[in-house]
């Protein structure tokens, strides 16, 4: 019995002011195990009340919170065991400041990730534009967001960019977006026929929504052409480039069939002869 007491009271020094014994270490291990069990129980209970979409978000937030909780519990356990934690923190203050500065961007990314998950600024399958790059969101983690670009390249975006820079979320208000194709025709062309052919080209495309119907705007009298813009609605914003390309092919075909020319820029040059 005395041997057990001696073993439990055996201590070693971490520094001049900090002493730990085996009893304190065992107490800390038990506290951590109990905390771990409680966290798992809470996670299980909360998961039962969440739908599938929110479970992934809760998992990411919970993984961040549990480390914070472990740190608080460990500090409280040390204090209750008679260990002066303030001495330990003061002794490592310079180290903690250095680590904090080095990990500043990391913590910024994590906090941004928590805000993104909570306020639903961004969700999986959203089409976003960041730094001129367009991608479809595949996965949102605490530190980074993964998206795939139109040319099938994976884009890794640090989460702080979504809070510190302008973000264009093409699908924030729904999956449907309005796109446009601009074209110029020669002066003297039948503008009503141009409008008719543009709408026909849009209605012919299978990926363009017909309600609301496509419409044509006569946007300007240009220097070399009459400017028109074809507006249409699509449900797959990620394919907008392909849809616009298909429309341009179809518009060019219809214009050729109906003798409507697309002019190139022209300039009149006047030569002045000096005597």
Secondary structure, 3 states (H helix, E strand, C coil): CHHHHHHHHCEEECCCCCEEEHHHHHHHHHHHHHHHHHHHHHHHHHHHCCCHHHHHHHHHHHHHHHHHHHHHHHHHHHHHCCCCHHHHHHHCHHHHHHHHHHCHHHHHHHHHHHHHHHHCCCCCCCEEEECCEEEEEEEECCCEEEEEECCCCEEEEECCHHHHCCCEECCCCCCCEEEEEEEEECCCCCHHHHHHHHHHHHHHCCCEECCCCCEEEEEEECCCCEEEEEEEEECCHHHHHHHHHHHHHHHHHHHHHCCCCCCCCCCCCCCCCCC
